[in-house]
Amino acid sequence: MELEPIISRYLGDIIKPIVTTAVEEAFSRIPPPTPGDELISVKEACQLLRCSEPTFYAHVNSGVIKLEKNGRRSLVRKGKLLDDLAAGRLRLRKDKHRK
């Protein structure tokens, strides 16, 4: 008679509800995303702003745009980007001659 399957079966019955409860509680504390919290890629951000990637990264390097990393990907919050653009904190080359 092997003890390993018996031990794992009984410990599994004990541990499973504890882990399930802990995971459900952890997920319940995460706030649901708001529409402005959508993360978009650098390429999508450049299309939205109608600027080139070097111009976009110039704003990143100057601290105007803040990137978030998701693994190897660099992402930006769409709502924040649009708010900065509307508030005039983000100036693009085409805006230089506008009044």
C-alpha positions in Angstrom: 0.0 0.0 0.0 1.5 3.3 -1.1 0.9 6.2 1.2 1.7 9.0 -1.3 -1.7 9.0 -3.1 -3.6 8.7 0.2 -1.7 11.6 1.8 -2.1 13.8 -1.2 -5.8 13.0 -1.4 -6.4 14.0 2.2 -4.1 17.0 2.2 -5.7 18.1 -1.0 -9.1 18.0 0.6 -7.8 20.1 3.5 -5.8 22.6 1.5 -8.1 23.1 -1.5 -10.8 25.2 0.4 -8.2 27.3 2.1 -6.4 28.1 -1.1 -9.7 28.7 -2.9 -10.9 31.1 -0.3 -7.6 33.0 -0.2 -7.5 33.4 -4.0 -11.2 34.6 -4.1 -10.4 37.2 -1.4 -7.3 38.4 -3.2 -9.3 38.8 -6.5 -12.2 40.5 -4.8 -9.8 43.3 -3.6 -8.6 44.1 -7.1 -10.7 47.0 -8.4 -12.4 46.6 -11.7 -10.8 48.5 -14.5 -12.3 51.8 -15.6 -12.7 52.6 -19.3 -9.8 55.1 -19.1 -7.4 52.5 -17.6 -7.1 50.6 -20.9 -3.5 49.8 -21.7 -2.4 50.3 -25.3 0.9 49.5 -27.0 3.4 52.1 -28.2 2.4 51.5 -31.8 -1.3 52.1 -30.9 -0.4 55.2 -28.9 1.6 56.6 -31.9 -1.4 56.0 -34.2 -3.7 57.7 -31.7 -1.4 60.7 -31.3 -0.5 60.7 -35.0 3.2 60.9 -34.2 6.3 58.8 -35.0 7.8 56.4 -32.5 10.9 58.7 -32.0 8.7 61.6 -31.1 6.7 59.4 -28.8 9.9 58.2 -27.0 11.2 61.7 -26.8 8.1 62.5 -24.7 8.8 59.3 -22.6 12.4 60.4 -22.0 11.3 63.9 -21.0 8.9 62.4 -18.5 5.7 63.6 -20.1 4.5 60.1 -20.9 4.9 57.3 -18.4 5.3 53.7 -19.7 4.3 50.6 -17.9 6.0 47.3 -18.4 4.1 44.0 -18.9 6.8 41.5 -19.3 8.8 42.6 -22.3 6.0 44.9 -23.6 5.9 48.6 -23.0 2.4 49.9 -22.6 0.7 53.3 -21.9 -2.6 54.2 -20.3 -4.9 55.5 -23.0 -7.0 57.6 -20.7 -3.9 59.4 -19.2 -2.5 59.9 -22.7 -5.8 61.6 -23.9 -6.1 63.7 -20.7 -2.5 64.9 -21.1 -3.2 65.8 -24.7 -6.4 67.6 -23.9 -4.8 69.5 -21.0 -1.9 70.7 -23.2 0.8 68.9 -21.3 1.6 66.8 -24.4 2.7 69.0 -27.3 3.3 67.4 -30.6 5.2 68.9 -33.6 2.0 69.8 -35.4 0.9 71.8 -32.4 3.8 74.3 -32.5 2.1 76.8 -34.8 -1.4 76.5 -33.4 -2.8 79.3 -31.3 
